[in-house]
Amino acid sequence: MTNRYKNTKTINPRSFLNERPKFVTANLLTRIFKDCQSGKLETTKVIFKEGDRLDYLSQIYYGNGLDWWIIAGASGIGWWLQINPGTEIIIPTDLKQVRSLYNL
């Protein structure tokens, strides 16, 4: 039996602390949602499939799984574990635009 923890890389928390906000508030998520709906933020839409996760989509579109909360806010998702397959997910395409618009 192999040890599944043997080759696991550890993440230095200091390496990503400056890449995400210290506090994600409901107000911030509401602003992201409204700006996506109004067209202020460029977005793409995907259909959530069985087995998908928001951190996985964040990894695909942003290169890291830590910004899943941006996708949740843009999609108006309150609790990410309750996303049903077939749900339309809105993903802001330009992470730099999101960071600069909200001073993140």
Biopython code that builds the backbone (N, CA, C, O; Angstrom):
import numpy as np
from Bio.PDB.StructureBuilder import StructureBuilder

atoms = [
    (1, "MET", "N", (0.851, -1.176, 0.000)),
    (1, "MET", "CA", (0.000, 0.000, 0.000)),
    (1, "MET", "C", (0.895, 1.236, 0.000)),
    (1, "MET", "O", (1.848, 1.318, 0.774)),
    (2, "THR", "N", (0.588, 2.179, -0.857)),
    (2, "THR", "CA", (1.396, 3.391, -0.922)),
    (2, "THR", "C", (0.830, 4.455, 0.001)),
    (2, "THR", "O", (-0.366, 4.497, 0.291)),
    (3, "ASN", "N", (1.720, 5.298, 0.444)),
    (3, "ASN", "CA", (1.319, 6.392, 1.309)),
    (3, "ASN", "C", (0.865, 7.555, 0.430)),
    (3, "ASN", "O", (1.671, 8.117, -0.312)),
    (4, "ARG", "N", (-0.382, 7.914, 0.502)),
    (4, "ARG", "CA", (-0.899, 8.967, -0.362)),
    (4, "ARG", "C", (-0.386, 10.349, 0.027)),
    (4, "ARG", "O", (-0.514, 11.293, -0.753)),
    (5, "TYR", "N", (0.190, 10.481, 1.217)),
    (5, "TYR", "CA", (0.700, 11.774, 1.659)),
    (5, "TYR", "C", (2.175, 11.962, 1.338)),
    (5, "TYR", "O", (2.713, 13.052, 1.530)),
    (6, "LYS", "N", (2.826, 10.936, 0.859)),
    (6, "LYS", "CA", (4.268, 10.978, 0.641)),
    (6, "LYS", "C", (4.676, 12.064, -0.359)),
    (6, "LYS", "O", (5.636, 12.794, -0.117)),
    (7, "ASN", "N", (3.961, 12.175, -1.471)),
    (7, "ASN", "CA", (4.343, 13.117, -2.518)),
    (7, "ASN", "C", (3.467, 14.362, -2.552)),
    (7, "ASN", "O", (3.470, 15.096, -3.540)),
    (8, "THR", "N", (2.732, 14.601, -1.499)),
    (8, "THR", "CA", (1.863, 15.767, -1.462)),
    (8, "THR", "C", (2.693, 17.019, -1.207)),
    (8, "THR", "O", (3.456, 17.094, -0.243)),
    (9, "LYS", "N", (2.529, 17.988, -2.081)),
    (9, "LYS", "CA", (3.219, 19.257, -1.885)),
    (9, "LYS", "C", (2.457, 20.092, -0.871)),
    (9, "LYS", "O", (1.227, 20.117, -0.869)),
    (10, "THR", "N", (3.181, 20.757, -0.031)),
    (10, "THR", "CA", (2.541, 21.681, 0.893)),
    (10, "THR", "C", (2.591, 23.073, 0.287)),
    (10, "THR", "O", (3.537, 23.424, -0.419)),
    (11, "ILE", "N", (1.574, 23.849, 0.568)),
    (11, "ILE", "CA", (1.499, 25.209, 0.053)),
    (11, "ILE", "C", (1.947, 26.160, 1.140)),
    (11, "ILE", "O", (1.462, 26.109, 2.270)),
    (12, "ASN", "N", (2.864, 27.017, 0.789)),
    (12, "ASN", "CA", (3.285, 28.047, 1.722)),
    (12, "ASN", "C", (2.190, 29.105, 1.762)),
    (12, "ASN", "O", (1.952, 29.764, 0.750)),
    (13, "PRO", "N", (1.513, 29.292, 2.897)),
    (13, "PRO", "CA", (0.409, 30.240, 2.942)),
    (13, "PRO", "C", (0.846, 31.667, 2.628)),
    (13, "PRO", "O", (0.034, 32.458, 2.148)),
    (14, "ARG", "N", (2.072, 32.009, 2.879)),
    (14, "ARG", "CA", (2.544, 33.367, 2.597)),
    (14, "ARG", "C", (2.629, 33.637, 1.103)),
    (14, "ARG", "O", (2.628, 34.797, 0.692)),
    (15, "SER", "N", (2.703, 32.591, 0.279)),
    (15, "SER", "CA", (2.847, 32.791, -1.158)),
    (15, "SER", "C", (1.563, 33.285, -1.807)),
    (15, "SER", "O", (1.617, 33.881, -2.883)),
    (16, "PHE", "N", (0.404, 33.056, -1.183)),
    (16, "PHE", "CA", (-0.839, 33.499, -1.804)),
    (16, "PHE", "C", (-1.637, 34.469, -0.950)),
    (16, "PHE", "O", (-2.745, 34.841, -1.338)),
    (17, "LEU", "N", (-1.126, 34.891, 0.187)),
    (17, "LEU", "CA", (-1.884, 35.798, 1.033)),
    (17, "LEU", "C", (-2.167, 37.137, 0.355)),
    (17, "LEU", "O", (-3.214, 37.738, 0.596)),
    (18, "ASN", "N", (-1.262, 37.604, -0.478)),
    (18, "ASN", "CA", (-1.465, 38.887, -1.142)),
    (18, "ASN", "C", (-2.323, 38.762, -2.383)),
    (18, "ASN", "O", (-2.593, 39.772, -3.033)),
    (19, "GLU", "N", (-2.763, 37.567, -2.740)),
    (19, "GLU", "CA", (-3.535, 37.367, -3.954)),
    (19, "GLU", "C", (-5.029, 37.292, -3.700)),
    (19, "GLU", "O", (-5.795, 37.180, -4.657)),
    (20, "ARG", "N", (-5.467, 37.347, -2.476)),
    (20, "ARG", "CA", (-6.896, 37.274, -2.200)),
    (20, "ARG", "C", (-7.225, 38.235, -1.067)),
    (20, "ARG", "O", (-6.353, 38.564, -0.263)),
    (21, "PRO", "N", (-8.446, 38.681, -0.995)),
    (21, "PRO", "CA", (-8.800, 39.628, 0.058)),
    (21, "PRO", "C", (-8.815, 38.959, 1.420)),
    (21, "PRO", "O", (-9.034, 37.752, 1.530)),
    (22, "LYS", "N", (-8.584, 39.745, 2.444)),
    (22, "LYS", "CA", (-8.613, 39.193, 3.790)),
    (22, "LYS", "C", (-10.035, 38.830, 4.199)),
    (22, "LYS", "O", (-10.254, 37.846, 4.906)),
    (23, "PHE", "N", (-10.992, 39.625, 3.751)),
    (23, "PHE", "CA", (-12.381, 39.377, 4.112)),
    (23, "PHE", "C", (-13.252, 39.459, 2.866)),
    (23, "PHE", "O", (-13.262, 40.471, 2.165)),
    (24, "VAL", "N", (-13.965, 38.405, 2.607)),
    (24, "VAL", "CA", (-14.928, 38.404, 1.506)),
    (24, "VAL", "C", (-16.282, 38.674, 2.140)),
    (24, "VAL", "O", (-16.787, 37.864, 2.917)),
    (25, "THR", "N", (-16.860, 39.807, 1.805)),
    (25, "THR", "CA", (-18.128, 40.189, 2.414)),
    (25, "THR", "C", (-19.280, 39.940, 1.447)),
    (25, "THR", "O", (-19.092, 39.814, 0.237)),
    (26, "ALA", "N", (-20.461, 39.873, 2.014)),
    (26, "ALA", "CA", (-21.658, 39.713, 1.188)),
    (26, "ALA", "C", (-21.821, 40.909, 0.262)),
    (26, "ALA", "O", (-22.299, 40.761, -0.862)),
    (27, "ASN", "N", (-21.428, 42.093, 0.723)),
    (27, "ASN", "CA", (-21.520, 43.297, -0.100)),
    (27, "ASN", "C", (-20.622, 43.177, -1.329)),
    (27, "ASN", "O", (-21.032, 43.543, -2.431)),
    (28, "LEU", "N", (-19.413, 42.674, -1.155)),
    (28, "LEU", "CA", (-18.488, 42.496, -2.275)),
    (28, "LEU", "C", (-19.048, 41.493, -3.284)),
    (28, "LEU", "O", (-18.991, 41.728, -4.491)),
    (29, "LEU", "N", (-19.579, 40.393, -2.799)),
    (29, "LEU", "CA", (-20.149, 39.378, -3.687)),
    (29, "LEU", "C", (-21.369, 39.917, -4.440)),
    (29, "LEU", "O", (-21.571, 39.591, -5.610)),
    (30, "THR", "N", (-22.171, 40.733, -3.776)),
    (30, "THR", "CA", (-23.319, 41.347, -4.426)),
    (30, "THR", "C", (-22.874, 42.309, -5.521)),
    (30, "THR", "O", (-23.476, 42.350, -6.595)),
    (31, "ARG", "N", (-21.831, 43.078, -5.257)),
    (31, "ARG", "CA", (-21.313, 44.005, -6.267)),
    (31, "ARG", "C", (-20.780, 43.249, -7.485)),
    (31, "ARG", "O", (-21.010, 43.662, -8.621)),
    (32, "ILE", "N", (-20.073, 42.149, -7.250)),
    (32, "ILE", "CA", (-19.562, 41.338, -8.360)),
    (32, "ILE", "C", (-20.723, 40.789, -9.182)),
    (32, "ILE", "O", (-20.690, 40.831, -10.412)),
    (33, "PHE", "N", (-21.748, 40.274, -8.506)),
    (33, "PHE", "CA", (-22.921, 39.729, -9.198)),
    (33, "PHE", "C", (-23.599, 40.793, -10.054)),
    (33, "PHE", "O", (-23.899, 40.550, -11.223)),
    (34, "LYS", "N", (-23.841, 41.966, -9.483)),
    (34, "LYS", "CA", (-24.523, 43.038, -10.213)),
    (34, "LYS", "C", (-23.683, 43.531, -11.391)),
    (34, "LYS", "O", (-24.223, 43.811, -12.461)),
    (35, "ASP", "N", (-22.373, 43.638, -11.204)),
    (35, "ASP", "CA", (-21.504, 44.098, -12.286)),
    (35, "ASP", "C", (-21.426, 43.082, -13.424)),
    (35, "ASP", "O", (-21.271, 43.462, -14.584)),
    (36, "CYS", "N", (-21.530, 41.811, -13.105)),
    (36, "CYS", "CA", (-21.575, 40.787, -14.159)),
    (36, "CYS", "C", (-22.898, 40.859, -14.912)),
    (36, "CYS", "O", (-22.925, 40.722, -16.135)),
    (37, "GLN", "N", (-23.991, 41.073, -14.193)),
    (37, "GLN", "CA", (-25.306, 41.159, -14.823)),
    (37, "GLN", "C", (-25.430, 42.390, -15.721)),
    (37, "GLN", "O", (-26.085, 42.341, -16.762)),
    (38, "SER", "N", (-24.794, 43.502, -15.310)),
    (38, "SER", "CA", (-24.906, 44.741, -16.080)),
    (38, "SER", "C", (-23.922, 44.809, -17.247)),
    (38, "SER", "O", (-24.038, 45.687, -18.102)),
    (39, "GLY", "N", (-22.964, 43.899, -17.288)),
    (39, "GLY", "CA", (-21.983, 43.904, -18.363)),
    (39, "GLY", "C", (-20.726, 44.695, -18.053)),
    (39, "GLY", "O", (-19.866, 44.866, -18.916)),
    (40, "LYS", "N", (-20.618, 45.176, -16.830)),
    (40, "LYS", "CA", (-19.422, 45.926, -16.428)),
    (40, "LYS", "C", (-18.189, 45.025, -16.403)),
    (40, "LYS", "O", (-17.078, 45.472, -16.689)),
    (41, "LEU", "N", (-18.392, 43.763, -16.062)),
    (41, "LEU", "CA", (-17.319, 42.767, -16.081)),
    (41, "LEU", "C", (-17.528, 41.831, -17.273)),
    (41, "LEU", "O", (-18.650, 41.410, -17.554)),
    (42, "GLU", "N", (-16.453, 41.519, -17.957)),
    (42, "GLU", "CA", (-16.525, 40.557, -19.049)),
    (42, "GLU", "C", (-16.684, 39.163, -18.451)),
    (42, "GLU", "O", (-15.982, 38.800, -17.507)),
    (43, "THR", "N", (-17.601, 38.394, -19.000)),
    (43, "THR", "CA", (-17.873, 37.069, -18.444)),
    (43, "THR", "C", (-17.997, 36.026, -19.540)),
    (43, "THR", "O", (-18.164, 36.335, -20.720)),
    (44, "THR", "N", (-17.909, 34.793, -19.105)),
    (44, "THR", "CA", (-18.238, 33.650, -19.941)),
    (44, "THR", "C", (-19.169, 32.761, -19.117)),
    (44, "THR", "O", (-19.147, 32.793, -17.887)),
    (45, "LYS", "N", (-19.969, 31.986, -19.796)),
    (45, "LYS", "CA", (-20.909, 31.111, -19.099)),
    (45, "LYS", "C", (-20.571, 29.661, -19.401)),
    (45, "LYS", "O", (-20.252, 29.303, -20.535)),
    (46, "VAL", "N", (-20.647, 28.839, -18.371)),
    (46, "VAL", "CA", (-20.454, 27.400, -18.526)),
    (46, "VAL", "C", (-21.601, 26.688, -17.805)),
    (46, "VAL", "O", (-22.223, 27.242, -16.898)),
    (47, "ILE", "N", (-21.860, 25.477, -18.219)),
    (47, "ILE", "CA", (-22.881, 24.655, -17.567)),
    (47, "ILE", "C", (-22.184, 23.728, -16.585)),
    (47, "ILE", "O", (-21.278, 22.979, -16.947)),
    (48, "PHE", "N", (-22.625, 23.795, -15.340)),
    (48, "PHE", "CA", (-22.055, 22.980, -14.266)),
    (48, "PHE", "C", (-22.392, 21.521, -14.513)),
    (48, "PHE", "O", (-23.557, 21.166, -14.693)),
    (49, "LYS", "N", (-21.358, 20.667, -14.520)),
    (49, "LYS", "CA", (-21.544, 19.240, -14.773)),
    (49, "LYS", "C", (-21.357, 18.441, -13.487)),
    (49, "LYS", "O", (-20.793, 18.932, -12.509)),
    (50, "GLU", "N", (-21.823, 17.246, -13.507)),
    (50, "GLU", "CA", (-21.632, 16.325, -12.377)),
    (50, "GLU", "C", (-20.136, 16.175, -12.113)),
    (50, "GLU", "O", (-19.370, 15.889, -13.033)),
    (51, "GLY", "N", (-19.731, 16.361, -10.900)),
    (51, "GLY", "CA", (-18.327, 16.224, -10.528)),
    (51, "GLY", "C", (-17.542, 17.523, -10.575)),
    (51, "GLY", "O", (-16.417, 17.572, -10.077)),
    (52, "ASP", "N", (-18.105, 18.590, -11.165)),
    (52, "ASP", "CA", (-17.432, 19.885, -11.181)),
    (52, "ASP", "C", (-17.430, 20.494, -9.776)),
    (52, "ASP", "O", (-18.283, 20.193, -8.941)),
    (53, "ARG", "N", (-16.455, 21.346, -9.551)),
    (53, "ARG", "CA", (-16.373, 22.121, -8.312)),
    (53, "ARG", "C", (-15.925, 23.522, -8.692)),
    (53, "ARG", "O", (-15.256, 23.713, -9.708)),
    (54, "LEU", "N", (-16.295, 24.497, -7.878)),
    (54, "LEU", "CA", (-15.922, 25.876, -8.187)),
    (54, "LEU", "C", (-14.418, 26.082, -8.110)),
    (54, "LEU", "O", (-13.869, 26.854, -8.896)),
    (55, "ASP", "N", (-13.740, 25.419, -7.193)),
    (55, "ASP", "CA", (-12.285, 25.576, -7.128)),
    (55, "ASP", "C", (-11.613, 24.961, -8.354)),
    (55, "ASP", "O", (-10.559, 25.428, -8.784)),
    (56, "TYR", "N", (-12.213, 23.929, -8.909)),
    (56, "TYR", "CA", (-11.703, 23.325, -10.137)),
    (56, "TYR", "C", (-11.880, 24.289, -11.316)),
    (56, "TYR", "O", (-10.965, 24.458, -12.122)),
    (57, "LEU", "N", (-13.050, 24.917, -11.416)),
    (57, "LEU", "CA", (-13.272, 25.898, -12.478)),
    (57, "LEU", "C", (-12.339, 27.101, -12.314)),
    (57, "LEU", "O", (-11.835, 27.643, -13.298)),
    (58, "SER", "N", (-12.116, 27.509, -11.079)),
    (58, "SER", "CA", (-11.191, 28.606, -10.813)),
    (58, "SER", "C", (-9.777, 28.237, -11.258)),
    (58, "SER", "O", (-9.061, 29.076, -11.805)),
    (59, "GLN", "N", (-9.381, 27.012, -11.032)),
    (59, "GLN", "CA", (-8.057, 26.546, -11.465)),
    (59, "GLN", "C", (-7.942, 26.594, -12.987)),
    (59, "GLN", "O", (-6.904, 26.984, -13.521)),
    (60, "ILE", "N", (-8.995, 26.203, -13.675)),
    (60, "ILE", "CA", (-8.983, 26.195, -15.136)),
    (60, "ILE", "C", (-8.926, 27.612, -15.696)),
    (60, "ILE", "O", (-8.111, 27.900, -16.571)),
    (61, "TYR", "N", (-9.788, 28.498, -15.196)),
    (61, "TYR", "CA", (-9.914, 29.833, -15.780)),
    (61, "TYR", "C", (-8.911, 30.849, -15.237)),
    (61, "TYR", "O", (-8.517, 31.769, -15.954)),
    (62, "TYR", "N", (-8.490, 30.695, -13.969)),
    (62, "TYR", "CA", (-7.606, 31.684, -13.348)),
    (62, "TYR", "C", (-6.211, 31.169, -13.023)),
    (62, "TYR", "O", (-5.319, 31.953, -12.698)),
    (63, "GLY", "N", (-6.018, 29.868, -13.107)),
    (63, "GLY", "CA", (-4.701, 29.312, -12.804)),
    (63, "GLY", "C", (-4.495, 29.003, -11.340)),
    (63, "GLY", "O", (-3.416, 28.559, -10.947)),
    (64, "ASN", "N", (-5.512, 29.231, -10.520)),
    (64, "ASN", "CA", (-5.452, 28.837, -9.110)),
    (64, "ASN", "C", (-6.867, 28.574, -8.619)),
    (64, "ASN", "O", (-7.832, 29.143, -9.130)),
    (65, "GLY", "N", (-6.974, 27.722, -7.640)),
    (65, "GLY", "CA", (-8.282, 27.355, -7.109)),
    (65, "GLY", "C", (-8.766, 28.251, -5.992)),
    (65, "GLY", "O", (-9.863, 28.051, -5.469)),
    (66, "LEU", "N", (-7.963, 29.241, -5.617)),
    (66, "LEU", "CA", (-8.299, 30.088, -4.476)),
    (66, "LEU", "C", (-9.352, 31.145, -4.779)),
    (66, "LEU", "O", (-9.955, 31.701, -3.861)),
    (67, "ASP", "N", (-9.576, 31.425, -6.045)),
    (67, "ASP", "CA", (-10.517, 32.481, -6.410)),
    (67, "ASP", "C", (-11.899, 31.947, -6.774)),
    (67, "ASP", "O", (-12.631, 32.576, -7.538)),
    (68, "TRP", "N", (-12.249, 30.795, -6.229)),
    (68, "TRP", "CA", (-13.554, 30.196, -6.488)),
    (68, "TRP", "C", (-14.678, 31.103, -6.021)),
    (68, "TRP", "O", (-15.768, 31.082, -6.592)),
    (69, "TRP", "N", (-14.428, 31.896, -4.994)),
    (69, "TRP", "CA", (-15.456, 32.765, -4.422)),
    (69, "TRP", "C", (-15.883, 33.853, -5.415)),
    (69, "TRP", "O", (-17.011, 34.341, -5.345)),
    (70, "ILE", "N", (-14.990, 34.239, -6.340)),
    (70, "ILE", "CA", (-15.346, 35.220, -7.368)),
    (70, "ILE", "C", (-16.394, 34.611, -8.300)),
    (70, "ILE", "O", (-17.364, 35.272, -8.671)),
    (71, "ILE", "N", (-16.192, 33.359, -8.670)),
    (71, "ILE", "CA", (-17.152, 32.660, -9.528)),
    (71, "ILE", "C", (-18.480, 32.481, -8.796)),
    (71, "ILE", "O", (-19.547, 32.634, -9.391)),
    (72, "ALA", "N", (-18.413, 32.159, -7.510)),
    (72, "ALA", "CA", (-19.644, 32.008, -6.719)),
    (72, "ALA", "C", (-20.400, 33.327, -6.657)),
    (72, "ALA", "O", (-21.620, 33.352, -6.820)),
    (73, "GLY", "N", (-19.690, 34.416, -6.423)),
    (73, "GLY", "CA", (-20.342, 35.726, -6.366)),
    (73, "GLY", "C", (-20.943, 36.131, -7.697)),
    (73, "GLY", "O", (-22.064, 36.636, -7.753)),
    (74, "ALA", "N", (-20.190, 35.907, -8.777)),
    (74, "ALA", "CA", (-20.668, 36.274, -10.104)),
    (74, "ALA", "C", (-21.903, 35.474, -10.497)),
    (74, "ALA", "O", (-22.765, 35.969, -11.223)),
    (75, "SER", "N", (-21.984, 34.244, -10.019)),
    (75, "SER", "CA", (-23.096, 33.361, -10.370)),
    (75, "SER", "C", (-24.270, 33.477, -9.402)),
    (75, "SER", "O", (-25.325, 32.885, -9.631)),
    (76, "GLY", "N", (-24.092, 34.231, -8.329)),
    (76, "GLY", "CA", (-25.156, 34.370, -7.343)),
    (76, "GLY", "C", (-25.366, 33.115, -6.523)),
    (76, "GLY", "O", (-26.484, 32.812, -6.104)),
    (77, "ILE", "N", (-24.282, 32.387, -6.296)),
    (77, "ILE", "CA", (-24.359, 31.132, -5.546)),
    (77, "ILE", "C", (-24.059, 31.421, -4.081)),
    (77, "ILE", "O", (-23.015, 31.981, -3.747)),
    (78, "GLY", "N", (-24.980, 31.034, -3.219)),
    (78, "GLY", "CA", (-24.785, 31.275, -1.798)),
    (78, "GLY", "C", (-24.007, 30.164, -1.116)),
    (78, "GLY", "O", (-23.134, 30.433, -0.290)),
    (79, "TRP", "N", (-24.312, 28.931, -1.451)),
    (79, "TRP", "CA", (-23.651, 27.796, -0.801)),
    (79, "TRP", "C", (-23.172, 26.869, -1.899)),
    (79, "TRP", "O", (-23.972, 26.194, -2.546)),
    (80, "TRP", "N", (-21.868, 26.838, -2.106)),
    (80, "TRP", "CA", (-21.292, 26.162, -3.269)),
    (80, "TRP", "C", (-21.477, 24.661, -3.287)),
    (80, "TRP", "O", (-21.304, 24.042, -4.337)),
    (81, "LEU", "N", (-21.821, 24.055, -2.173)),
    (81, "LEU", "CA", (-22.021, 22.600, -2.157)),
    (81, "LEU", "C", (-23.384, 22.194, -2.700)),
    (81, "LEU", "O", (-23.640, 21.010, -2.921)),
    (82, "GLN", "N", (-24.260, 23.172, -2.914)),
    (82, "GLN", "CA", (-25.608, 22.846, -3.354)),
    (82, "GLN", "C", (-25.846, 23.197, -4.815)),
    (82, "GLN", "O", (-26.974, 23.505, -5.201)),
    (83, "ILE", "N", (-24.804, 23.156, -5.627)),
    (83, "ILE", "CA", (-24.966, 23.458, -7.044)),
    (83, "ILE", "C", (-25.385, 22.179, -7.771)),
    (83, "ILE", "O", (-24.703, 21.156, -7.699)),
    (84, "ASN", "N", (-26.494, 22.254, -8.457)),
    (84, "ASN", "CA", (-26.987, 21.097, -9.199)),
    (84, "ASN", "C", (-26.374, 21.064, -10.593)),
    (84, "ASN", "O", (-26.144, 22.112, -11.196)),
    (85, "PRO", "N", (-26.108, 19.862, -11.110)),
    (85, "PRO", "CA", (-25.651, 19.765, -12.495)),
    (85, "PRO", "C", (-26.673, 20.417, -13.427)),
    (85, "PRO", "O", (-27.881, 20.274, -13.236)),
    (86, "GLY", "N", (-26.181, 21.125, -14.426)),
    (86, "GLY", "CA", (-27.042, 21.845, -15.352)),
    (86, "GLY", "C", (-27.204, 23.315, -15.011)),
    (86, "GLY", "O", (-27.782, 24.072, -15.791)),
    (87, "THR", "N", (-26.699, 23.729, -13.853)),
    (87, "THR", "CA", (-26.767, 25.131, -13.446)),
    (87, "THR", "C", (-25.810, 25.956, -14.290)),
    (87, "THR", "O", (-24.671, 25.551, -14.523)),
    (88, "GLU", "N", (-26.269, 27.109, -14.744)),
    (88, "GLU", "CA", (-25.413, 28.004, -15.524)),
    (88, "GLU", "C", (-24.503, 28.778, -14.562)),
    (88, "GLU", "O", (-24.976, 29.445, -13.642)),
    (89, "ILE", "N", (-23.200, 28.676, -14.791)),
    (89, "ILE", "CA", (-22.196, 29.335, -13.962)),
    (89, "ILE", "C", (-21.615, 30.494, -14.758)),
    (89, "ILE", "O", (-21.227, 30.330, -15.915)),
    (90, "ILE", "N", (-21.556, 31.669, -14.131)),
    (90, "ILE", "CA", (-20.995, 32.855, -14.763)),
    (90, "ILE", "C", (-19.585, 33.052, -14.226)),
    (90, "ILE", "O", (-19.369, 33.093, -13.015)),
    (91, "ILE", "N", (-18.626, 33.174, -15.142)),
    (91, "ILE", "CA", (-17.224, 33.312, -14.760)),
    (91, "ILE", "C", (-16.670, 34.613, -15.336)),
    (91, "ILE", "O", (-16.601, 34.764, -16.556)),
    (92, "PRO", "N", (-16.272, 35.561, -14.471)),
    (92, "PRO", "CA", (-15.579, 36.749, -14.986)),
    (92, "PRO", "C", (-14.279, 36.301, -15.656)),
    (92, "PRO", "O", (-13.487, 35.574, -15.055)),
    (93, "THR", "N", (-14.063, 36.732, -16.891)),
    (93, "THR", "CA", (-12.933, 36.216, -17.654)),
    (93, "THR", "C", (-11.611, 36.897, -17.335)),
    (93, "THR", "O", (-10.556, 36.280, -17.478)),
    (94, "ASP", "N", (-11.643, 38.142, -16.911)),
    (94, "ASP", "CA", (-10.405, 38.879, -16.669)),
    (94, "ASP", "C", (-10.221, 39.101, -15.175)),
    (94, "ASP", "O", (-10.820, 40.009, -14.599)),
    (95, "LEU", "N", (-9.393, 38.272, -14.550)),
    (95, "LEU", "CA", (-9.170, 38.367, -13.115)),
    (95, "LEU", "C", (-8.500, 39.682, -12.734)),
    (95, "LEU", "O", (-8.757, 40.216, -11.655)),
    (96, "LYS", "N", (-7.641, 40.211, -13.609)),
    (96, "LYS", "CA", (-6.992, 41.498, -13.330)),
    (96, "LYS", "C", (-8.034, 42.613, -13.270)),
    (96, "LYS", "O", (-7.921, 43.519, -12.443)),
    (97, "GLN", "N", (-9.034, 42.556, -14.127)),
    (97, "GLN", "CA", (-10.100, 43.544, -14.110)),
    (97, "GLN", "C", (-10.872, 43.470, -12.796)),
    (97, "GLN", "O", (-11.203, 44.505, -12.217)),
    (98, "VAL", "N", (-11.158, 42.276, -12.324)),
    (98, "VAL", "CA", (-11.877, 42.091, -11.066)),
    (98, "VAL", "C", (-11.049, 42.649, -9.914)),
    (98, "VAL", "O", (-11.568, 43.381, -9.072)),
    (99, "ARG", "N", (-9.769, 42.307, -9.874)),
    (99, "ARG", "CA", (-8.901, 42.767, -8.790)),
    (99, "ARG", "C", (-8.775, 44.286, -8.778)),
    (99, "ARG", "O", (-8.806, 44.895, -7.708)),
    (100, "SER", "N", (-8.632, 44.909, -9.948)),
    (100, "SER", "CA", (-8.468, 46.356, -9.975)),
    (100, "SER", "C", (-9.780, 47.078, -9.660)),
    (100, "SER", "O", (-9.765, 48.115, -8.997)),
    (101, "LEU", "N", (-10.896, 46.554, -10.118)),
    (101, "LEU", "CA", (-12.191, 47.193, -9.895)),
    (101, "LEU", "C", (-12.565, 47.214, -8.416)),
    (101, "LEU", "O", (-13.183, 48.170, -7.947)),
    (102, "TYR", "N", (-12.197, 46.169, -7.683)),
    (102, "TYR", "CA", (-12.598, 46.055, -6.276)),
    (102, "TYR", "C", (-11.408, 46.209, -5.315)),
    (102, "TYR", "O", (-11.534, 45.922, -4.125)),
    (103, "ASN", "N", (-10.275, 46.654, -5.821)),
    (103, "ASN", "CA", (-9.070, 46.866, -4.993)),
    (103, "ASN", "C", (-8.678, 45.628, -4.202)),
    (103, "ASN", "O", (-8.448, 45.702, -2.996)),
    (104, "LEU", "N", (-8.605, 44.507, -4.872)),
    (104, "LEU", "CA", (-8.252, 43.237, -4.211)),
    (104, "LEU", "C", (-6.771, 42.966, -4.331)),
    (104, "LEU", "O", (-6.289, 41.946, -3.837)),
]
sb = StructureBuilder()
sb.init_structure("model")
sb.init_model(0)
sb.init_chain("A")
sb.init_seg("    ")
for serial, (resi, resn, name, xyz) in enumerate(atoms, 1):
    if name == "N":
        sb.init_residue(resn, " ", resi, " ")
    sb.init_atom(name, np.array(xyz, "f"), 0.0, 1.0, " ", f" {name:<3s}", serial, name[0])
structure = sb.get_structure()
